[in-house]
Amino acid sequence: MRTIGEAVAYIDRFPEAEQLTKEWQAAMLALKVVIDHDGPTMFARMGMMSALDRGVPPPIRWTGRTRRWRARN
């Protein structure tokens, strides 16, 4: 999907039960904000990406910190 119109057409192809899930409702709301109010297109991107990743658990993030064990004085 390269344009907002393509994103709207993509969502319109889903069955109505799929469109009524909270993830796709949020994506459609983000698209509407971008279209109607000249909102940031990043909102639409974030909404679409979160809806497309629905059901996929988030990756485990390694913080890079290790616990350093020291002898107590």
DRENGU-769390 format. One record per residue: residue number from 1; y, z, x of N, C-alpha, C in turn; residue in three letters. Coordinates in pm, 1 decimal, decimal comma, always signed. Layout:
% DRENGU-769390
+-----+----------+----------+----------+----------+----------+----------+----------+----------+----------+------+
|  nr |      n_y |      n_z |      n_x |     ca_y |     ca_z |     ca_x |      c_y |      c_z |      c_x | rest |
+-----+----------+----------+----------+----------+----------+----------+----------+----------+----------+------+
| NUM |        Y |        Z |        X |        Y |        Z |        X |        Y |        Z |        X |  ala |
...
+-----+----------+----------+----------+----------+----------+----------+----------+----------+----------+------+
This chain:
% DRENGU-769390
+-----+----------+----------+----------+----------+----------+----------+----------+----------+----------+------+
|  nr |      n_y |      n_z |      n_x |     ca_y |     ca_z |     ca_x |      c_y |      c_z |      c_x | rest |
+-----+----------+----------+----------+----------+----------+----------+----------+----------+----------+------+
|   1 |   -116,2 |     +0,0 |    +83,4 |     +0,0 |     +0,0 |     +0,0 |   +124,0 |     +0,0 |    +89,0 |  met |
|   2 |   +202,6 |    -99,9 |    +71,1 |   +322,5 |   -112,0 |   +153,9 |   +450,5 |    -86,3 |    +75,8 |  arg |
|   3 |   +445,4 |   -103,6 |    -54,4 |   +566,6 |    -82,9 |   -133,8 |   +538,6 |    +18,2 |   -243,9 |  thr |
|   4 |   +645,0 |    +64,6 |   -304,8 |   +632,0 |   +159,6 |   -415,8 |   +565,0 |    +90,0 |   -534,1 |  ile |
|   5 |   +595,7 |    -35,7 |   -554,4 |   +532,3 |   -110,2 |   -663,7 |   +382,3 |   -120,3 |   -646,5 |  gly |
|   6 |   +337,0 |   -140,1 |   -524,4 |   +192,9 |   -144,7 |   -498,6 |   +128,3 |     -8,4 |   -524,7 |  glu |
|   7 |   +198,4 |    +99,3 |   -491,2 |   +145,2 |   +233,3 |   -516,4 |   +132,8 |   +259,3 |   -665,9 |  ala |
|   8 |   +233,5 |   +218,6 |   -742,4 |   +229,0 |   +236,3 |   -887,8 |   +115,5 |   +153,0 |   -947,1 |  val |
|   9 |   +100,7 |    +30,3 |   -901,6 |     -7,2 |    -55,6 |   -951,4 |   -144,3 |     +2,1 |   -915,8 |  ala |
|  10 |   -156,1 |    +63,9 |   -798,4 |   -281,1 |   +125,7 |   -756,0 |   -318,8 |   +240,3 |   -849,5 |  tyr |
|  11 |   -220,5 |   +322,8 |   -884,0 |   -247,9 |   +436,0 |   -972,8 |   -279,7 |   +387,0 |  -1113,6 |  ile |
|  12 |   -214,3 |   +281,1 |  -1158,1 |   -237,1 |   +228,6 |  -1293,2 |   -378,6 |   +174,3 |  -1312,5 |  asp |
|  13 |   -447,0 |   +138,3 |  -1205,0 |   -583,1 |    +86,2 |  -1217,2 |   -686,7 |   +194,5 |  -1243,2 |  arg |
|  14 |   -650,1 |   +321,4 |  -1220,9 |   -744,3 |   +430,4 |  -1242,8 |   -766,4 |   +453,9 |  -1391,2 |  phe |
|  15 |   -883,0 |   +509,5 |  -1426,6 |   -901,5 |   +550,8 |  -1565,6 |   -806,4 |   +666,0 |  -1598,8 |  pro |
|  16 |   -780,2 |   +685,4 |  -1726,9 |   -682,2 |   +785,6 |  -1767,3 |   -723,1 |   +926,8 |  -1724,6 |  glu |
|  17 |   -851,9 |   +956,5 |  -1726,9 |   -897,3 |  +1090,0 |  -1686,2 |   -864,3 |  +1116,4 |  -1539,6 |  ala |
|  18 |   -874,8 |  +1014,3 |  -1456,8 |   -840,9 |  +1028,6 |  -1314,9 |   -689,9 |  +1045,2 |  -1296,3 |  glu |
|  19 |   -612,6 |   +973,6 |  -1375,0 |   -467,0 |   +981,5 |  -1364,2 |   -413,2 |  +1117,4 |  -1406,2 |  gln |
|  20 |   -488,8 |  +1190,4 |  -1486,7 |   -442,1 |  +1319,4 |  -1536,6 |   -476,0 |  +1435,8 |  -1444,8 |  leu |
|  21 |   -537,6 |  +1409,7 |  -1329,6 |   -564,0 |  +1517,8 |  -1235,9 |   -431,7 |  +1561,5 |  -1173,2 |  thr |
|  22 |   -428,7 |  +1688,1 |  -1129,3 |   -301,6 |  +1742,5 |  -1079,9 |   -252,8 |  +1670,8 |   -954,4 |  lys |
|  23 |   -343,7 |  +1620,7 |   -871,5 |   -301,9 |  +1551,7 |   -749,7 |   -232,2 |  +1420,2 |   -781,9 |  glu |
|  24 |   -288,7 |  +1343,8 |   -876,3 |   -226,9 |  +1215,1 |   -909,9 |   -100,8 |  +1235,5 |   -992,7 |  trp |
|  25 |    -94,6 |  +1342,6 |  -1072,4 |    +28,0 |  +1372,6 |  -1144,5 |   +141,7 |  +1402,5 |  -1046,5 |  gln |
|  26 |   +109,9 |  +1478,4 |   -941,0 |   +211,7 |  +1509,4 |   -839,5 |   +254,4 |  +1383,1 |   -765,2 |  ala |
|  27 |   +157,8 |  +1294,9 |   -736,4 |   +191,7 |  +1170,0 |   -667,5 |   +282,4 |  +1083,3 |   -755,3 |  ala |
|  28 |   +252,2 |  +1075,7 |   -884,7 |   +335,5 |   +996,4 |   -974,1 |   +474,7 |  +1056,9 |   -988,8 |  met |
|  29 |   +483,4 |  +1189,9 |   -989,6 |   +614,4 |  +1254,1 |   -996,8 |   +695,8 |  +1224,3 |   -871,3 |  leu |
|  30 |   +630,2 |  +1227,5 |   -755,6 |   +700,6 |  +1195,0 |   -631,2 |   +747,8 |  +1050,2 |   -631,7 |  ala |
|  31 |   +666,1 |   +959,8 |   -681,0 |   +707,4 |   +819,7 |   -690,6 |   +826,6 |   +804,7 |   -785,7 |  leu |
|  32 |   +822,3 |   +879,1 |   -896,0 |   +931,6 |   +870,3 |   -992,4 |  +1063,0 |   +921,1 |   -933,2 |  lys |
|  33 |  +1056,1 |  +1028,5 |   -854,7 |  +1177,3 |  +1080,8 |   -790,4 |  +1235,1 |   +976,3 |   -695,5 |  val |
|  34 |  +1148,8 |   +909,9 |   -621,9 |  +1195,9 |   +808,3 |   -527,2 |  +1256,2 |   +689,3 |   -601,7 |  val |
|  35 |  +1191,3 |   +646,3 |   -708,5 |  +1238,8 |   +528,9 |   -782,1 |  +1367,3 |   +559,1 |   -858,6 |  ile |
|  36 |  +1368,3 |   +668,1 |   -935,5 |  +1480,5 |   +695,0 |  -1025,2 |  +1602,8 |   +753,1 |   -955,6 |  asp |
|  37 |  +1579,6 |   +835,4 |   -854,7 |  +1691,5 |   +909,6 |   -796,5 |  +1716,6 |   +875,9 |   -650,1 |  his |
|  38 |  +1661,6 |   +767,6 |   -600,9 |  +1676,0 |   +728,1 |   -460,6 |  +1639,4 |   +842,1 |   -366,3 |  asp |
|  39 |  +1529,1 |   +909,6 |   -400,0 |  +1482,3 |  +1019,2 |   -315,3 |  +1421,4 |   +965,7 |   -187,2 |  gly |
|  40 |  +1391,7 |  +1055,5 |    -94,9 |  +1331,0 |  +1012,2 |    +31,0 |  +1192,5 |   +953,1 |     +7,3 |  pro |
|  41 |  +1165,2 |   +841,7 |    +68,8 |  +1035,0 |   +777,1 |    +50,4 |   +922,4 |   +859,0 |   +111,2 |  thr |
|  42 |   +955,7 |   +953,5 |   +197,4 |   +852,9 |  +1040,2 |   +254,2 |   +788,3 |  +1124,6 |   +144,3 |  met |
|  43 |   +863,4 |  +1158,5 |    +37,9 |   +805,3 |  +1232,4 |    -73,6 |   +692,0 |  +1152,4 |   -136,6 |  phe |
|  44 |   +716,3 |  +1023,3 |   -157,8 |   +613,3 |   +938,7 |   -217,7 |   +492,9 |   +927,8 |   -125,4 |  ala |
|  45 |   +518,0 |   +914,9 |     +2,0 |   +407,8 |   +906,0 |    +97,8 |   +324,6 |  +1033,7 |    +98,9 |  arg |
|  46 |   +391,6 |  +1148,8 |    +99,9 |   +318,8 |  +1275,0 |   +101,4 |   +238,2 |  +1293,2 |    -26,8 |  met |
|  47 |   +296,4 |  +1255,7 |   -140,2 |   +224,8 |  +1266,6 |   -266,2 |   +102,9 |  +1178,0 |   -271,0 |  gly |
|  48 |   +117,1 |  +1054,6 |   -224,8 |     +3,5 |   +962,1 |   -225,6 |   -105,2 |  +1006,3 |   -128,0 |  met |
|  49 |    -66,4 |  +1052,1 |    -10,8 |   -165,7 |  +1093,6 |    +88,0 |   -242,7 |  +1216,3 |    +41,1 |  met |
|  50 |   -174,1 |  +1312,2 |    -21,8 |   -244,9 |  +1430,0 |    -69,8 |   -337,4 |  +1394,3 |   -185,7 |  ser |
|  51 |   -298,3 |  +1299,0 |   -270,1 |   -385,1 |  +1257,2 |   -380,0 |   -505,0 |  +1177,9 |   -327,8 |  ala |
|  52 |   -484,4 |  +1095,9 |   -226,3 |   -595,5 |  +1019,3 |   -170,2 |   -694,3 |  +1108,4 |    -97,0 |  leu |
|  53 |   -646,5 |  +1218,8 |    -39,9 |   -733,6 |  +1310,9 |    +32,7 |   -790,8 |  +1419,7 |    -56,9 |  asp |
|  54 |   -782,5 |  +1401,2 |   -185,8 |   -831,2 |  +1501,3 |   -280,9 |   -980,1 |  +1525,4 |   -260,1 |  arg |
|  55 |  -1017,3 |  +1651,8 |   -254,4 |  -1157,1 |  +1687,0 |   -239,8 |  -1205,4 |  +1693,9 |    -96,2 |  gly |
|  56 |  -1123,1 |  +1653,9 |     -2,2 |  -1161,0 |  +1659,1 |   +138,6 |  -1106,8 |  +1790,1 |   +195,9 |  val |
|  57 |  -1193,4 |  +1873,3 |   +253,7 |  -1141,1 |  +1999,0 |   +307,5 |  -1047,8 |  +1973,5 |   +425,0 |  pro |
|  58 |   -946,4 |  +2057,6 |   +441,2 |   -854,4 |  +2038,2 |   +553,6 |   -926,0 |  +2063,0 |   +685,4 |  pro |
|  59 |   -882,6 |  +1995,1 |   +790,2 |   -948,6 |  +2013,6 |   +919,3 |   -922,4 |  +2152,8 |   +974,4 |  pro |
|  60 |  -1016,5 |  +2200,8 |  +1052,0 |   -998,4 |  +2329,8 |  +1117,2 |   -904,6 |  +2309,2 |  +1234,5 |  ile |
|  61 |   -803,1 |  +2390,2 |  +1238,7 |   -704,5 |  +2374,6 |  +1346,3 |   -729,0 |  +2478,4 |  +1453,3 |  arg |
|  62 |   -733,0 |  +2433,0 |  +1572,7 |   -746,0 |  +2521,2 |  +1686,5 |   -606,4 |  +2548,7 |  +1737,3 |  trp |
|  63 |   -569,9 |  +2673,0 |  +1748,1 |   -433,3 |  +2706,6 |  +1786,8 |   -413,3 |  +2702,3 |  +1936,7 |  thr |
|  64 |   -522,0 |  +2702,6 |  +2011,7 |   -507,1 |  +2698,0 |  +2156,1 |   -494,5 |  +2835,2 |  +2218,2 |  gly |
|  65 |   -480,4 |  +2935,6 |  +2134,4 |   -467,4 |  +3071,4 |  +2185,9 |   -606,1 |  +3132,3 |  +2204,7 |  arg |
|  66 |   -620,6 |  +3203,4 |  +2309,7 |   -743,4 |  +3277,9 |  +2330,7 |   -708,2 |  +3425,2 |  +2339,8 |  thr |
|  67 |   -797,7 |  +3503,9 |  +2297,2 |   -773,3 |  +3647,0 |  +2306,0 |   -807,4 |  +3693,6 |  +2445,6 |  arg |
|  68 |   -715,8 |  +3756,2 |  +2506,4 |   -737,1 |  +3802,7 |  +2642,7 |   -774,4 |  +3950,4 |  +2637,9 |  arg |
|  69 |   -889,5 |  +3977,0 |  +2689,1 |   -937,0 |  +4113,9 |  +2693,6 |   -899,1 |  +4175,0 |  +2827,2 |  trp |
|  70 |   -831,4 |  +4287,3 |  +2820,3 |   -792,2 |  +4355,7 |  +2941,4 |   -849,0 |  +4497,6 |  +2938,5 |  arg |
|  71 |   -872,8 |  +4545,5 |  +3054,5 |   -917,5 |  +4685,0 |  +3063,8 |   -800,2 |  +4775,3 |  +3033,9 |  ala |
|  72 |   -826,2 |  +4875,5 |  +2957,3 |   -719,4 |  +4970,7 |  +2924,7 |   -697,3 |  +5064,0 |  +3042,9 |  arg |
|  73 |   -574,0 |  +5096,0 |  +3067,3 |   -540,7 |  +5185,0 |  +3177,8 |   -557,4 |  +5329,0 |  +3139,1 |  asn |
+-----+----------+----------+----------+----------+----------+----------+----------+----------+----------+------+
